Amino acid sequence: MQKKIIGDVIKFSIPEELELTNAQEIKRNIYEEAFEKGYKKVLLDFSNTKYIDSTGLGIMVAMHKQALLNAGAVVFLHLDDNIKNLLKMTALDRILNIFDDENEAVDFLNK
Protein backbone atom coordinates (compact mmCIF):
# COMPACT_ATOMS: atom_id res chain seq x y z
CA MET A 1 0.00 0.00 0.00
CA GLN A 2 1.51 3.28 -1.10
CA LYS A 3 1.50 6.40 1.04
CA LYS A 4 2.19 10.02 0.18
CA ILE A 5 2.51 13.13 2.34
CA ILE A 6 0.70 16.25 1.07
CA GLY A 7 1.51 19.00 3.57
CA ASP A 8 -0.05 17.78 6.82
CA VAL A 9 -2.30 15.27 5.01
CA ILE A 10 -1.25 11.65 4.64
CA LYS A 11 -2.65 9.78 1.65
CA PHE A 12 -2.90 6.00 1.33
CA SER A 13 -3.71 4.10 -1.86
CA ILE A 14 -6.04 1.25 -0.93
CA PRO A 15 -5.48 -2.02 -2.87
CA GLU A 16 -7.88 -3.65 -5.34
CA GLU A 17 -9.72 -5.50 -2.57
CA LEU A 18 -10.46 -4.51 1.02
CA GLU A 19 -11.77 -7.69 2.60
CA LEU A 20 -11.28 -10.32 5.28
CA THR A 21 -7.86 -11.52 4.13
CA ASN A 22 -6.17 -8.09 4.10
CA ALA A 23 -8.36 -5.65 6.04
CA GLN A 24 -6.63 -6.01 9.42
CA GLU A 25 -3.18 -5.53 7.86
CA ILE A 26 -4.37 -2.39 6.03
CA LYS A 27 -5.95 -1.05 9.21
CA ARG A 28 -2.77 -1.70 11.21
CA ASN A 29 -0.63 -0.04 8.55
CA ILE A 30 -2.80 3.11 8.52
CA TYR A 31 -2.91 3.26 12.33
CA GLU A 32 0.89 2.92 12.58
CA GLU A 33 1.75 5.29 9.73
CA ALA A 34 -0.92 7.94 10.37
CA PHE A 35 -2.62 8.03 13.76
CA GLU A 36 0.33 6.83 15.86
CA LYS A 37 2.60 9.37 14.14
CA GLY A 38 0.22 12.23 14.89
CA TYR A 39 -1.43 12.77 11.52
CA LYS A 40 -4.96 14.10 11.98
CA LYS A 41 -5.83 14.41 8.27
CA VAL A 42 -6.02 11.11 6.41
CA LEU A 43 -6.99 10.61 2.78
CA LEU A 44 -7.79 7.07 1.64
CA ASP A 45 -7.67 6.74 -2.16
CA PHE A 46 -9.88 3.94 -3.49
CA SER A 47 -9.01 4.50 -7.19
CA ASN A 48 -7.79 0.91 -7.54
CA THR A 49 -10.35 -0.70 -5.21
CA LYS A 50 -13.06 -2.78 -6.87
CA TYR A 51 -14.32 -4.93 -3.99
CA ILE A 52 -15.14 -4.40 -0.33
CA ASP A 53 -16.80 -6.90 2.00
CA SER A 54 -18.33 -6.34 5.44
CA THR A 55 -14.89 -6.47 7.07
CA GLY A 56 -13.74 -3.71 4.74
CA LEU A 57 -16.78 -1.62 5.64
CA GLY A 58 -15.93 -2.11 9.30
CA ILE A 59 -12.40 -0.87 8.64
CA MET A 60 -13.77 2.25 6.93
CA VAL A 61 -15.97 3.01 9.95
CA ALA A 62 -13.08 2.31 12.35
CA MET A 63 -10.83 4.75 10.44
CA HIS A 64 -13.54 7.41 10.56
CA LYS A 65 -14.06 6.89 14.28
CA GLN A 66 -10.33 6.92 15.07
CA ALA A 67 -9.86 10.17 13.16
CA LEU A 68 -12.70 11.77 15.13
CA LEU A 69 -11.18 10.57 18.41
CA ASN A 70 -7.92 12.25 17.35
CA ALA A 71 -9.77 15.51 16.56
CA GLY A 72 -9.09 14.90 12.90
CA ALA A 73 -10.82 13.61 9.79
CA VAL A 74 -10.50 10.87 7.21
CA VAL A 75 -11.81 11.17 3.66
CA PHE A 76 -12.59 8.43 1.19
CA LEU A 77 -11.61 9.32 -2.37
CA HIS A 78 -12.52 7.89 -5.80
CA LEU A 79 -14.94 5.19 -4.70
CA ASP A 80 -16.16 2.78 -7.37
CA ASP A 81 -19.91 3.04 -8.16
CA ASN A 82 -20.56 -0.42 -6.68
CA ILE A 83 -18.86 0.61 -3.44
CA LYS A 84 -20.84 3.87 -3.37
CA ASN A 85 -24.05 1.88 -3.79
CA LEU A 86 -23.04 -0.42 -0.93
CA LEU A 87 -22.42 2.62 1.29
CA LYS A 88 -25.84 4.02 0.33
CA MET A 89 -27.56 0.71 1.16
CA THR A 90 -25.91 0.69 4.59
CA ALA A 91 -26.47 4.47 5.08
CA LEU A 92 -22.73 4.91 5.65
CA ASP A 93 -22.69 7.49 2.86
CA ARG A 94 -24.38 9.85 5.35
CA ILE A 95 -21.59 9.44 7.91
CA LEU A 96 -18.36 9.05 5.93
CA ASN A 97 -16.60 11.89 4.10
CA ILE A 98 -16.74 10.78 0.45
CA PHE A 99 -15.16 12.73 -2.41
CA ASP A 100 -14.56 12.22 -6.13
CA ASP A 101 -12.10 15.11 -6.48
CA GLU A 102 -8.77 15.05 -4.63
CA ASN A 103 -8.48 18.84 -4.43
CA GLU A 104 -11.93 19.08 -2.82
CA ALA A 105 -10.98 16.30 -0.40
CA VAL A 106 -7.76 18.07 0.64
CA ASP A 107 -9.64 21.39 0.97
CA PHE A 108 -12.16 19.65 3.25
CA LEU A 109 -9.37 18.26 5.41
CA ASN A 110 -7.72 21.67 5.65
CA LYS A 111 -10.84 23.47 6.93
N, CA, C and O atoms as CSV, one atom per row, in Angstrom:
chain,resi,resn,atom,element,x,y,z
A,1,MET,N,N,0.854,-1.175,0.000
A,1,MET,CA,C,0.000,0.000,0.000
A,1,MET,C,C,0.899,1.237,0.000
A,1,MET,O,O,1.753,1.406,0.870
A,2,GLN,N,N,0.687,2.081,-0.979
A,2,GLN,CA,C,1.505,3.282,-1.099
A,2,GLN,C,C,0.965,4.393,-0.204
A,2,GLN,O,O,-0.236,4.491,0.049
A,3,LYS,N,N,1.898,5.229,0.267
A,3,LYS,CA,C,1.504,6.400,1.039
A,3,LYS,C,C,2.224,7.607,0.481
A,3,LYS,O,O,3.301,7.491,-0.103
A,4,LYS,N,N,1.618,8.769,0.668
A,4,LYS,CA,C,2.189,10.021,0.182
A,4,LYS,C,C,1.815,11.121,1.168
A,4,LYS,O,O,0.690,11.162,1.667
A,5,ILE,N,N,2.760,12.007,1.445
A,5,ILE,CA,C,2.514,13.126,2.342
A,5,ILE,C,C,2.216,14.362,1.489
A,5,ILE,O,O,2.994,14.709,0.600
A,6,ILE,N,N,1.097,15.018,1.762
A,6,ILE,CA,C,0.697,16.247,1.072
A,6,ILE,C,C,0.515,17.304,2.154
A,6,ILE,O,O,-0.575,17.445,2.708
A,7,GLY,N,N,1.572,18.044,2.456
A,7,GLY,CA,C,1.514,19.001,3.569
A,7,GLY,C,C,1.344,18.249,4.874
A,7,GLY,O,O,2.200,17.448,5.250
A,8,ASP,N,N,0.226,18.505,5.577
A,8,ASP,CA,C,-0.055,17.777,6.819
A,8,ASP,C,C,-1.119,16.695,6.623
A,8,ASP,O,O,-1.699,16.195,7.587
A,9,VAL,N,N,-1.364,16.345,5.352
A,9,VAL,CA,C,-2.302,15.272,5.005
A,9,VAL,C,C,-1.489,14.050,4.596
A,9,VAL,O,O,-0.517,14.169,3.851
A,10,ILE,N,N,-1.884,12.885,5.081
A,10,ILE,CA,C,-1.249,11.645,4.644
A,10,ILE,C,C,-2.256,10.870,3.798
A,10,ILE,O,O,-3.400,10.656,4.197
A,11,LYS,N,N,-1.800,10.462,2.629
A,11,LYS,CA,C,-2.651,9.779,1.650
A,11,LYS,C,C,-2.197,8.331,1.490
A,11,LYS,O,O,-1.009,8.053,1.321
A,12,PHE,N,N,-3.157,7.420,1.547
A,12,PHE,CA,C,-2.898,5.998,1.334
A,12,PHE,C,C,-3.683,5.527,0.113
A,12,PHE,O,O,-4.850,5.877,-0.059
A,13,SER,N,N,-3.033,4.732,-0.729
A,13,SER,CA,C,-3.707,4.100,-1.856
A,13,SER,C,C,-4.158,2.715,-1.414
A,13,SER,O,O,-3.338,1.848,-1.111
A,14,ILE,N,N,-5.457,2.521,-1.381
A,14,ILE,CA,C,-6.037,1.251,-0.928
A,14,ILE,C,C,-5.950,0.239,-2.086
A,14,ILE,O,O,-6.178,0.610,-3.238
A,15,PRO,N,N,-5.624,-1.031,-1.796
A,15,PRO,CA,C,-5.479,-2.019,-2.872
A,15,PRO,C,C,-6.812,-2.383,-3.544
A,15,PRO,O,O,-7.871,-1.873,-3.179
A,16,GLU,N,N,-6.727,-3.266,-4.522
A,16,GLU,CA,C,-7.883,-3.647,-5.342
A,16,GLU,C,C,-9.028,-4.234,-4.519
A,16,GLU,O,O,-10.195,-4.060,-4.867
A,17,GLU,N,N,-8.701,-4.917,-3.445
A,17,GLU,CA,C,-9.724,-5.499,-2.571
A,17,GLU,C,C,-9.449,-5.095,-1.128
A,17,GLU,O,O,-8.303,-5.062,-0.680
A,18,LEU,N,N,-10.527,-4.789,-0.414
A,18,LEU,CA,C,-10.463,-4.513,1.024
A,18,LEU,C,C,-11.440,-5.485,1.662
A,18,LEU,O,O,-12.639,-5.222,1.751
A,19,GLU,N,N,-10.900,-6.615,2.105
A,19,GLU,CA,C,-11.768,-7.687,2.597
A,19,GLU,C,C,-11.066,-8.489,3.682
A,19,GLU,O,O,-9.962,-8.148,4.105
A,20,LEU,N,N,-11.704,-9.538,4.119
A,20,LEU,CA,C,-11.282,-10.318,5.278
A,20,LEU,C,C,-9.794,-10.659,5.280
A,20,LEU,O,O,-9.147,-10.569,6.324
A,21,THR,N,N,-9.246,-11.043,4.145
A,21,THR,CA,C,-7.861,-11.518,4.131
A,21,THR,C,C,-6.814,-10.414,4.285
A,21,THR,O,O,-5.675,-10.704,4.653
A,22,ASN,N,N,-7.171,-9.157,4.012
A,22,ASN,CA,C,-6.167,-8.093,4.099
A,22,ASN,C,C,-6.585,-6.889,4.941
A,22,ASN,O,O,-5.770,-6.000,5.188
A,23,ALA,N,N,-7.824,-6.847,5.378
A,23,ALA,CA,C,-8.356,-5.653,6.042
A,23,ALA,C,C,-7.607,-5.310,7.338
A,23,ALA,O,O,-7.315,-4.140,7.584
A,24,GLN,N,N,-7.302,-6.286,8.145
A,24,GLN,CA,C,-6.626,-6.006,9.416
A,24,GLN,C,C,-5.211,-5.473,9.186
A,24,GLN,O,O,-4.751,-4.592,9.912
A,25,GLU,N,N,-4.527,-6.006,8.182
A,25,GLU,CA,C,-3.179,-5.528,7.856
A,25,GLU,C,C,-3.228,-4.072,7.366
A,25,GLU,O,O,-2.387,-3.257,7.744
A,26,ILE,N,N,-4.208,-3.758,6.531
A,26,ILE,CA,C,-4.367,-2.391,6.028
A,26,ILE,C,C,-4.688,-1.450,7.183
A,26,ILE,O,O,-4.122,-0.361,7.283
A,27,LYS,N,N,-5.591,-1.873,8.045
A,27,LYS,CA,C,-5.948,-1.050,9.212
A,27,LYS,C,C,-4.715,-0.796,10.082
A,27,LYS,O,O,-4.460,0.342,10.477
A,28,ARG,N,N,-3.962,-1.833,10.377
A,28,ARG,CA,C,-2.770,-1.697,11.208
A,28,ARG,C,C,-1.766,-0.739,10.568
A,28,ARG,O,O,-1.189,0.112,11.245
A,29,ASN,N,N,-1.565,-0.887,9.269
A,29,ASN,CA,C,-0.634,-0.037,8.549
A,29,ASN,C,C,-1.050,1.439,8.641
A,29,ASN,O,O,-0.209,2.303,8.891
A,30,ILE,N,N,-2.316,1.723,8.444
A,30,ILE,CA,C,-2.802,3.105,8.516
A,30,ILE,C,C,-2.686,3.635,9.938
A,30,ILE,O,O,-2.270,4.777,10.136
A,31,TYR,N,N,-3.044,2.832,10.928
A,31,TYR,CA,C,-2.915,3.264,12.327
A,31,TYR,C,C,-1.461,3.610,12.640
A,31,TYR,O,O,-1.182,4.662,13.216
A,32,GLU,N,N,-0.521,2.713,12.257
A,32,GLU,CA,C,0.890,2.924,12.578
A,32,GLU,C,C,1.483,4.116,11.835
A,32,GLU,O,O,2.238,4.899,12.411
A,33,GLU,N,N,1.141,4.251,10.561
A,33,GLU,CA,C,1.748,5.293,9.733
A,33,GLU,C,C,1.061,6.653,9.860
A,33,GLU,O,O,1.673,7.682,9.574
A,34,ALA,N,N,-0.191,6.667,10.283
A,34,ALA,CA,C,-0.919,7.937,10.366
A,34,ALA,C,C,-1.218,8.323,11.811
A,34,ALA,O,O,-0.616,9.258,12.339
A,35,PHE,N,N,-2.124,7.627,12.441
A,35,PHE,CA,C,-2.617,8.029,13.760
A,35,PHE,C,C,-1.532,7.996,14.831
A,35,PHE,O,O,-1.434,8.916,15.643
A,36,GLU,N,N,-0.714,6.935,14.837
A,36,GLU,CA,C,0.334,6.832,15.864
A,36,GLU,C,C,1.465,7.845,15.647
A,36,GLU,O,O,2.223,8.141,16.570
A,37,LYS,N,N,1.571,8.369,14.430
A,37,LYS,CA,C,2.599,9.372,14.136
A,37,LYS,C,C,2.039,10.794,14.209
A,37,LYS,O,O,2.731,11.757,13.877
A,38,GLY,N,N,0.792,10.918,14.642
A,38,GLY,CA,C,0.218,12.235,14.890
A,38,GLY,C,C,-0.516,12.885,13.733
A,38,GLY,O,O,-0.951,14.031,13.854
A,39,TYR,N,N,-0.666,12.194,12.623
A,39,TYR,CA,C,-1.434,12.770,11.520
A,39,TYR,C,C,-2.916,12.809,11.893
A,39,TYR,O,O,-3.470,11.819,12.372
A,40,LYS,N,N,-3.539,13.942,11.675
A,40,LYS,CA,C,-4.963,14.101,11.976
A,40,LYS,C,C,-5.804,14.144,10.702
A,40,LYS,O,O,-7.029,14.035,10.756
A,41,LYS,N,N,-5.143,14.303,9.562
A,41,LYS,CA,C,-5.829,14.408,8.271
A,41,LYS,C,C,-5.383,13.244,7.394
A,41,LYS,O,O,-4.230,13.164,6.969
A,42,VAL,N,N,-6.332,12.343,7.136
A,42,VAL,CA,C,-6.020,11.113,6.410
A,42,VAL,C,C,-6.900,11.027,5.170
A,42,VAL,O,O,-8.117,11.192,5.246
A,43,LEU,N,N,-6.275,10.768,4.039
A,43,LEU,CA,C,-6.987,10.610,2.779
A,43,LEU,C,C,-6.775,9.179,2.300
A,43,LEU,O,O,-5.640,8.745,2.106
A,44,LEU,N,N,-7.862,8.456,2.112
A,44,LEU,CA,C,-7.792,7.071,1.636
A,44,LEU,C,C,-8.278,7.037,0.193
A,44,LEU,O,O,-9.452,7.287,-0.078
A,45,ASP,N,N,-7.376,6.728,-0.727
A,45,ASP,CA,C,-7.673,6.736,-2.157
A,45,ASP,C,C,-8.074,5.334,-2.610
A,45,ASP,O,O,-7.284,4.392,-2.545
A,46,PHE,N,N,-9.314,5.219,-3.069
A,46,PHE,CA,C,-9.877,3.938,-3.493
A,46,PHE,C,C,-9.890,3.795,-5.020
A,46,PHE,O,O,-10.676,3.014,-5.557
A,47,SER,N,N,-9.033,4.538,-5.720
A,47,SER,CA,C,-9.007,4.496,-7.192
A,47,SER,C,C,-8.853,3.081,-7.733
A,47,SER,O,O,-9.450,2.735,-8.752
A,48,ASN,N,N,-8.060,2.269,-7.058
A,48,ASN,CA,C,-7.787,0.908,-7.536
A,48,ASN,C,C,-8.705,-0.137,-6.920
A,48,ASN,O,O,-8.646,-1.306,-7.302
A,49,THR,N,N,-9.550,0.259,-5.977
A,49,THR,CA,C,-10.351,-0.700,-5.214
A,49,THR,C,C,-11.644,-1.026,-5.951
A,49,THR,O,O,-12.407,-0.135,-6.324
A,50,LYS,N,N,-11.871,-2.310,-6.150
A,50,LYS,CA,C,-13.063,-2.778,-6.870
A,50,LYS,C,C,-13.999,-3.594,-5.989
A,50,LYS,O,O,-15.155,-3.817,-6.350
A,51,TYR,N,N,-13.503,-4.045,-4.826
A,51,TYR,CA,C,-14.324,-4.930,-3.985
A,51,TYR,C,C,-14.078,-4.634,-2.514
A,51,TYR,O,O,-12.942,-4.494,-2.059
A,52,ILE,N,N,-15.186,-4.545,-1.789
A,52,ILE,CA,C,-15.142,-4.396,-0.330
A,52,ILE,C,C,-16.189,-5.331,0.257
A,52,ILE,O,O,-17.321,-5.376,-0.226
A,53,ASP,N,N,-15.821,-6.077,1.294
A,53,ASP,CA,C,-16.805,-6.898,1.996
A,53,ASP,C,C,-17.147,-6.233,3.330
A,53,ASP,O,O,-16.735,-5.101,3.586
A,54,SER,N,N,-17.892,-6.929,4.168
A,54,SER,CA,C,-18.333,-6.338,5.444
A,54,SER,C,C,-17.157,-6.002,6.357
A,54,SER,O,O,-17.223,-5.043,7.126
A,55,THR,N,N,-16.088,-6.782,6.274
A,55,THR,CA,C,-14.892,-6.470,7.065
A,55,THR,C,C,-14.290,-5.154,6.602
A,55,THR,O,O,-13.877,-4.330,7.419
A,56,GLY,N,N,-14.240,-4.959,5.297
A,56,GLY,CA,C,-13.738,-3.708,4.738
A,56,GLY,C,C,-14.575,-2.518,5.160
A,56,GLY,O,O,-14.039,-1.455,5.474
A,57,LEU,N,N,-15.904,-2.694,5.168
A,57,LEU,CA,C,-16.785,-1.621,5.639
A,57,LEU,C,C,-16.485,-1.285,7.099
A,57,LEU,O,O,-16.456,-0.118,7.488
A,58,GLY,N,N,-16.264,-2.319,7.891
A,58,GLY,CA,C,-15.930,-2.105,9.298
A,58,GLY,C,C,-14.637,-1.322,9.462
A,58,GLY,O,O,-14.522,-0.487,10.359
A,59,ILE,N,N,-13.664,-1.588,8.600
A,59,ILE,CA,C,-12.397,-0.866,8.638
A,59,ILE,C,C,-12.626,0.606,8.296
A,59,ILE,O,O,-12.044,1.491,8.923
A,60,MET,N,N,-13.471,0.862,7.307
A,60,MET,CA,C,-13.768,2.253,6.930
A,60,MET,C,C,-14.386,3.005,8.105
A,60,MET,O,O,-14.005,4.141,8.387
A,61,VAL,N,N,-15.330,2.381,8.783
A,61,VAL,CA,C,-15.974,3.008,9.945
A,61,VAL,C,C,-14.955,3.201,11.072
A,61,VAL,O,O,-14.948,4.242,11.730
A,62,ALA,N,N,-14.101,2.208,11.293
A,62,ALA,CA,C,-13.082,2.313,12.348
A,62,ALA,C,C,-12.113,3.460,12.070
A,62,ALA,O,O,-11.720,4.176,12.991
A,63,MET,N,N,-11.725,3.640,10.800
A,63,MET,CA,C,-10.830,4.746,10.438
A,63,MET,C,C,-11.512,6.095,10.705
A,63,MET,O,O,-10.901,7.021,11.238
A,64,HIS,N,N,-12.770,6.182,10.328
A,64,HIS,CA,C,-13.541,7.410,10.558
A,64,HIS,C,C,-13.621,7.725,12.057
A,64,HIS,O,O,-13.401,8.860,12.480
A,65,LYS,N,N,-13.934,6.712,12.835
A,65,LYS,CA,C,-14.060,6.887,14.285
A,65,LYS,C,C,-12.725,7.278,14.918
A,65,LYS,O,O,-12.679,8.169,15.766
A,66,GLN,N,N,-11.645,6.619,14.514
A,66,GLN,CA,C,-10.329,6.922,15.068
A,66,GLN,C,C,-9.917,8.349,14.754
A,66,GLN,O,O,-9.362,9.042,15.607
A,67,ALA,N,N,-10.187,8.791,13.533
A,67,ALA,CA,C,-9.857,10.171,13.161
A,67,ALA,C,C,-10.627,11.156,14.037
A,67,ALA,O,O,-10.063,12.151,14.492
A,68,LEU,N,N,-11.899,10.888,14.274
A,68,LEU,CA,C,-12.697,11.771,15.134
A,68,LEU,C,C,-12.152,11.792,16.557
A,68,LEU,O,O,-12.097,12.850,17.183
A,69,LEU,N,N,-11.751,10.640,17.067
A,69,LEU,CA,C,-11.176,10.567,18.414
A,69,LEU,C,C,-9.879,11.362,18.517
A,69,LEU,O,O,-9.524,11.847,19.592
A,70,ASN,N,N,-9.172,11.493,17.392
A,70,ASN,CA,C,-7.919,12.248,17.348
A,70,ASN,C,C,-8.153,13.706,16.959
A,70,ASN,O,O,-7.203,14.425,16.650
A,71,ALA,N,N,-9.410,14.144,16.972
A,71,ALA,CA,C,-9.769,15.510,16.558
A,71,ALA,C,C,-9.330,15.778,15.123
A,71,ALA,O,O,-8.883,16.876,14.791
A,72,GLY,N,N,-9.463,14.774,14.289
A,72,GLY,CA,C,-9.086,14.900,12.895
A,72,GLY,C,C,-10.205,14.441,11.984
A,72,GLY,O,O,-11.373,14.420,12.371
A,73,ALA,N,N,-9.831,14.071,10.758
A,73,ALA,CA,C,-10.820,13.607,9.789
A,73,ALA,C,C,-10.152,12.657,8.811
A,73,ALA,O,O,-8.953,12.747,8.547
A,74,VAL,N,N,-10.948,11.756,8.285
A,74,VAL,CA,C,-10.503,10.874,7.210
A,74,VAL,C,C,-11.489,11.059,6.059
A,74,VAL,O,O,-12.697,11.169,6.271
A,75,VAL,N,N,-10.952,11.091,4.833
A,75,VAL,CA,C,-11.811,11.172,3.660
A,75,VAL,C,C,-11.563,9.963,2.775
A,75,VAL,O,O,-10.467,9.405,2.733
A,76,PHE,N,N,-12.610,9.582,2.077
A,76,PHE,CA,C,-12.587,8.430,1.190
A,76,PHE,C,C,-12.727,8.965,-0.232
A,76,PHE,O,O,-13.727,9.597,-0.573
A,77,LEU,N,N,-11.721,8.706,-1.052
A,77,LEU,CA,C,-11.606,9.324,-2.368
A,77,LEU,C,C,-11.735,8.291,-3.479
A,77,LEU,O,O,-11.246,7.167,-3.361
A,78,HIS,N,N,-12.409,8.692,-4.570
A,78,HIS,CA,C,-12.517,7.892,-5.797
A,78,HIS,C,C,-13.130,6.512,-5.575
A,78,HIS,O,O,-12.566,5.503,-5.998
A,79,LEU,N,N,-14.271,6.471,-4.919
A,79,LEU,CA,C,-14.943,5.191,-4.697
A,79,LEU,C,C,-15.621,4.714,-5.980
A,79,LEU,O,O,-16.248,5.500,-6.691
A,80,ASP,N,N,-15.493,3.451,-6.261
A,80,ASP,CA,C,-16.161,2.779,-7.369
A,80,ASP,C,C,-17.681,2.884,-7.169
A,80,ASP,O,O,-18.150,2.937,-6.032
A,81,ASP,N,N,-18.449,2.916,-8.260
A,81,ASP,CA,C,-19.913,3.042,-8.164
A,81,ASP,C,C,-20.534,1.924,-7.339
A,81,ASP,O,O,-21.481,2.169,-6.591
A,82,ASN,N,N,-20.022,0.701,-7.459
A,82,ASN,CA,C,-20.560,-0.417,-6.676
A,82,ASN,C,C,-20.322,-0.200,-5.179
A,82,ASN,O,O,-21.178,-0.517,-4.353
A,83,ILE,N,N,-19.173,0.333,-4.846
A,83,ILE,CA,C,-18.861,0.608,-3.439
A,83,ILE,C,C,-19.738,1.744,-2.932
A,83,ILE,O,O,-20.229,1.691,-1.805
A,84,LYS,N,N,-19.940,2.767,-3.751
A,84,LYS,CA,C,-20.835,3.872,-3.368
A,84,LYS,C,C,-22.249,3.355,-3.107
A,84,LYS,O,O,-22.900,3.759,-2.143
A,85,ASN,N,N,-22.717,2.455,-3.981
A,85,ASN,CA,C,-24.053,1.883,-3.791
A,85,ASN,C,C,-24.130,1.082,-2.497
A,85,ASN,O,O,-25.139,1.135,-1.793
A,86,LEU,N,N,-23.079,0.345,-2.182
A,86,LEU,CA,C,-23.038,-0.417,-0.931
A,86,LEU,C,C,-23.118,0.528,0.268
A,86,LEU,O,O,-23.831,0.257,1.234
A,87,LEU,N,N,-22.385,1.633,0.196
A,87,LEU,CA,C,-22.424,2.618,1.289
A,87,LEU,C,C,-23.806,3.255,1.413
A,87,LEU,O,O,-24.261,3.542,2.520
A,88,LYS,N,N,-24.474,3.476,0.284
A,88,LYS,CA,C,-25.841,4.022,0.331
A,88,LYS,C,C,-26.794,3.028,0.975
A,88,LYS,O,O,-27.631,3.409,1.793
A,89,MET,N,N,-26.672,1.750,0.608
A,89,MET,CA,C,-27.558,0.714,1.162
A,89,MET,C,C,-27.391,0.575,2.666
A,89,MET,O,O,-28.344,0.250,3.374
A,90,THR,N,N,-26.182,0.818,3.153
A,90,THR,CA,C,-25.908,0.691,4.585
A,90,THR,C,C,-25.994,2.040,5.316
A,90,THR,O,O,-25.751,2.121,6.520
A,91,ALA,N,N,-26.342,3.091,4.569
A,91,ALA,CA,C,-26.465,4.467,5.084
A,91,ALA,C,C,-25.138,5.037,5.584
A,91,ALA,O,O,-25.125,6.060,6.269
A,92,LEU,N,N,-24.034,4.394,5.253
A,92,LEU,CA,C,-22.727,4.911,5.647
A,92,LEU,C,C,-22.332,6.135,4.822
A,92,LEU,O,O,-21.457,6.903,5.222
A,93,ASP,N,N,-22.981,6.315,3.672
A,93,ASP,CA,C,-22.691,7.493,2.857
A,93,ASP,C,C,-23.101,8.787,3.568
A,93,ASP,O,O,-22.646,9.869,3.199
A,94,ARG,N,N,-23.948,8.674,4.572
A,94,ARG,CA,C,-24.380,9.852,5.346
A,94,ARG,C,C,-23.383,10.205,6.450
A,94,ARG,O,O,-23.405,11.314,6.982
A,95,ILE,N,N,-22.518,9.263,6.786
A,95,ILE,CA,C,-21.595,9.435,7.908
A,95,ILE,C,C,-20.170,9.711,7.425
A,95,ILE,O,O,-19.478,10.575,7.963
A,96,LEU,N,N,-19.743,8.970,6.411
A,96,LEU,CA,C,-18.362,9.054,5.933
A,96,LEU,C,C,-18.175,10.248,5.011
A,96,LEU,O,O,-19.117,10.691,4.353
A,97,ASN,N,N,-16.959,10.764,4.968
A,97,ASN,CA,C,-16.598,11.888,4.104
A,97,ASN,C,C,-16.125,11.332,2.764
A,97,ASN,O,O,-14.998,10.849,2.652
A,98,ILE,N,N,-16.988,11.401,1.748
A,98,ILE,CA,C,-16.736,10.782,0.455
A,98,ILE,C,C,-16.551,11.874,-0.605
A,98,ILE,O,O,-17.362,12.794,-0.717
A,99,PHE,N,N,-15.475,11.753,-1.371
A,99,PHE,CA,C,-15.164,12.735,-2.410
A,99,PHE,C,C,-14.730,12.040,-3.693
A,99,PHE,O,O,-14.149,10.955,-3.665
A,100,ASP,N,N,-15.027,12.694,-4.829
A,100,ASP,CA,C,-14.564,12.221,-6.132
A,100,ASP,C,C,-13.385,13.041,-6.637
A,100,ASP,O,O,-12.683,12.617,-7.555
A,101,ASP,N,N,-13.161,14.209,-6.047
A,101,ASP,CA,C,-12.104,15.109,-6.480
A,101,ASP,C,C,-11.077,15.275,-5.358
A,101,ASP,O,O,-11.430,15.640,-4.237
A,102,GLU,N,N,-9.810,15.006,-5.665
A,102,GLU,CA,C,-8.773,15.052,-4.634
A,102,GLU,C,C,-8.573,16.455,-4.070
A,102,GLU,O,O,-8.355,16.612,-2.868
A,103,ASN,N,N,-8.643,17.471,-4.920
A,103,ASN,CA,C,-8.482,18.842,-4.427
A,103,ASN,C,C,-9.577,19.213,-3.434
A,103,ASN,O,O,-9.308,19.842,-2.410
A,104,GLU,N,N,-10.816,18.822,-3.741
A,104,GLU,CA,C,-11.926,19.077,-2.819
A,104,GLU,C,C,-11.724,18.325,-1.513
A,104,GLU,O,O,-12.020,18.849,-0.439
A,105,ALA,N,N,-11.223,17.101,-1.601
A,105,ALA,CA,C,-10.977,16.302,-0.396
A,105,ALA,C,C,-9.917,16.948,0.483
A,105,ALA,O,O,-10.079,17.019,1.701
A,106,VAL,N,N,-8.834,17.419,-0.124
A,106,VAL,CA,C,-7.762,18.069,0.637
A,106,VAL,C,C,-8.271,19.378,1.220
A,106,VAL,O,O,-7.957,19.704,2.365
A,107,ASP,N,N,-9.056,20.139,0.450
A,107,ASP,CA,C,-9.643,21.387,0.973
A,107,ASP,C,C,-10.508,21.107,2.189
A,107,ASP,O,O,-10.446,21.832,3.182
A,108,PHE,N,N,-11.324,20.047,2.114
A,108,PHE,CA,C,-12.163,19.655,3.249
A,108,PHE,C,C,-11.310,19.361,4.481
A,108,PHE,O,O,-11.625,19.809,5.583
A,109,LEU,N,N,-10.241,18.615,4.287
A,109,LEU,CA,C,-9.368,18.263,5.414
A,109,LEU,C,C,-8.680,19.485,6.009
A,109,LEU,O,O,-8.384,19.512,7.204
A,110,ASN,N,N,-8.427,20.483,5.192
A,110,ASN,CA,C,-7.717,21.667,5.654
A,110,ASN,C,C,-8.624,22.744,6.237
A,110,ASN,O,O,-8.142,23.815,6.606
A,111,LYS,N,N,-9.913,22.488,6.328
A,111,LYS,CA,C,-10.835,23.471,6.926
A,111,LYS,C,C,-10.681,23.509,8.426
A,111,LYS,O,O,-11.372,24.274,9.099
